[in-house]
Amino acid sequence: MDDIKQAILDFAEKSKKTKFYFNDMEKAVRKVMPDIKARAVKKAATALINEEKLVYFSTGSTTMYGLKGRGQTEDH
């Protein structure tokens, strides 16, 4: 799981956008690990949120992810 988490963090740090959808994050991880399952990416993202490295951003209709401390998130 550490490899998946690192791939997510690499994507989040290199992304031009400060907030991104799960699908964008999953595609980025699949570039590094083509055989990865979406569920494994979701578990890794949830672990990063629990570790407070990623944050959720909810628009009400959809949930986006963001790197904690980058851009405008709910913890400003």
N, C-alpha and C positions, 0 to 999 in steps of 0.2 A: 504493500500500500504506500510505502514511502516514495517509491518511484512515481506513482500516480500523483501524489500530493506535490512532489517537486515539479512535475510537468504542469500542473495547474498553476502553481506559483510562478513558474517561468512565463507561462502565457499571460497571467495577470499583470506581471511586471512589464512585459514587452508590448502589451496591448495599447493601442493609441487611445482607446476608450477606457474610462474609469469604471464603467459598469458594463456587464456583459451577461448574455443569456446562457443558460445551462448548455444549450445546443452548440453555441460557439466554443465554450470551454471543452465540451466533449470532442468536437472536431479537432481542436488543438492537441488534445491528449492522444487521439487516434493517429495523428501524424507521427507521433513519437512511438506509440504502442498500437499498431493496427488491429490487434486481436482483442483489445480491451472491451469489456461489456459496459453498457451505460450504467448499470447498477453499481459497478465498482467505482466509476467516476463519481457517481452521486454520493456513495459512502465516503470517498476521500474528501469531497467538497464539504460534506457535513462535518467530518473530522476537523477540517481546517477552520470551519466556523466555530466549532467547539473550542479549538485552540486559539481563537480570536485572531487568526491571520487573514481570514476572509470575513466579509459581512454580507448579510442579506439586504437587498433594497427592494421594497415592495411598492408597486404603483397601484395596488388595489386589484388589478386584473392579472398581473404577471409578477413573477419574482425574478430579480436579477441579482447577480453577485458582484462584489467589488473587493478590491484589495484594501484592507483596513489602513486608514491613514492616507489613502490616495484619492484625490478628488473629493467631491462633496457627498458624504454619506450621512447616515442619521446621527452619527456621533460627532459631527462637525469638528 
